[in-house]
Amino acid sequence: MNDVLGLRLLKYAACLLLACCGALVVAVPVLGQTSAVTMVGAGDIADCKGTGERQTARLVARISGTVFTVGDNVQGRGRWSEFTDCYAPTWGRFKNRTRPAAGNHEYYTSGARPYYRYFGSRAGRPGLGYYSYDRGSWHVVVLNSNCGHVRCGAGSRQLEWLKRDLAANRSRCTMAIFHHPLFTSSRSADTKEVRPFWKVLYNNRAELILNGHAHSYERFAPQTPFGRRAPERGIRQFVVGTGGTPPLNPFGARPANSQVRNDKTFGVLRLTLRPGGYSWRFVPVAGKTFTDSGRGVCR
């Protein structure tokens, strides 16, 4: 049966059901749908001391779509004045299309209260900071990796929520966003406390994890929660702590599965999410030439 005939038969069946059942509504699928959505973002953004956040904000202004942050939206003490004086004039211009994640600097003020106040419902439930949403055919999970403030381990409220959220998810493609990376070349930035997140995401066949914390850019090959390369099943991790806060962190030893890394360039990660796949491009600030791009499929 060709696509045109199949679509006509579906429409005909829908009409019969409507005629027989009155208020029954039947959704007819559109065959061959190729819609794509764009997401753009970074972490470790505003400190009011340099020009980095202004430079990266200029990049975001030229890219449509949902803006994500991977934590440390402000780099100081997470004060209200830092959100209004540092973040708001730059990345705050995109607040209405931003879905943020909390970093450790937000929690330098008790309970990260200014962070939750500034972003409101966009940051999830106050005091918890984990939530999910859909973009196009993708499911996006935002987690709170500040495990000393919002527990992350086995039996925690957050991890049990994550299991339920992914069990209810019907999207083929899933990504997760949180601040602390499990894998990174930057010294002392890797955070083993987030491995339970990885395990649940891996068991539910997530495709991507986006992190910050390390002030650098790094892309990893798909791997397991224990760092074993797994091209057919693994999760691809990006570290994008390049939102503007200086200094960029110099790299130490290169971990297994690190494919591309740069510790000298501020910039943002642009993702194009399609049914069944994705592509990425690191966009550098003006005057810099480093970039990274590629594509992957959802397994």
Order of alpha helices (4+ residues) and beta strands (2+ residues): alpha-beta-alpha-beta-beta-alpha-beta-beta-alpha-beta-alpha-beta-beta-beta-beta-beta-beta-beta
